[in-house]
Amino acid sequence: MSYNQDKIDETVLATLLLTLHDENRAWKGYDFEVLDRLYEKGYIFNPKNRSKSVVFTQEGLAKAKDAFDKLFKE
């Protein structure tokens, strides 16, 4: 089955906001391939570390908020 990876990335980026803490960090409980794509797009800093959270870039945090509103706002 084929999936639209951009839609998956957008959804993961938006749902990372649900675990937002320390202004720009979120728990990284997602598939590593998706996190790697978000890193390649410049939305998060390198997720390959021992930390249990990822750090949003400024662009990524703004994009996550926009995606969250687009996908979940009534």
Backbone hydrogen bonds, N-H to C=O, Kabsch-Sander energy under -0.5 kcal/mol:
donor,donor_aa,acceptor,acceptor_aa,energy
5,Q,3,Y,-1.1
8,I,4,N,-1.8
9,D,5,Q,-2.9
10,E,6,D,-2.3
11,T,7,K,-2.3
12,V,8,I,-2.7
13,L,9,D,-2.7
14,A,10,E,-2.3
15,T,11,T,-2.6
16,L,12,V,-1.7
17,L,13,L,-0.5
17,L,14,A,-1.2
18,L,15,T,-1.4
19,T,16,L,-1.6
20,L,17,L,-1.6
21,H,25,R,-2.9
24,N,22,D,-1.7
25,R,21,H,-2.3
26,A,54,V,-2.1
27,W,19,T,-0.5
28,K,52,K,-2.2
29,G,27,W,-0.9
35,L,31,D,-2.1
36,D,32,F,-2.5
37,R,33,E,-1.9
38,L,34,V,-2.4
39,Y,35,L,-2.1
40,E,36,D,-2.6
41,K,37,R,-1.9
42,G,39,Y,-1.3
43,Y,38,L,-2.5
44,I,38,L,-0.8
45,F,55,V,-2.9
49,N,47,P,-1.8
54,V,26,A,-3.2
56,F,24,N,-3.1
56,F,54,V,-0.5
57,T,43,Y,-2.2
61,L,57,T,-2.5
62,A,58,Q,-2.0
63,K,59,E,-2.6
64,A,60,G,-2.7
65,K,61,L,-2.2
66,D,62,A,-2.2
67,A,63,K,-2.7
68,F,64,A,-2.7
69,D,65,K,-2.3
70,K,66,D,-2.6
71,L,67,A,-2.8
72,F,68,F,-2.7
73,K,68,F,-0.5
73,K,69,D,-1.6
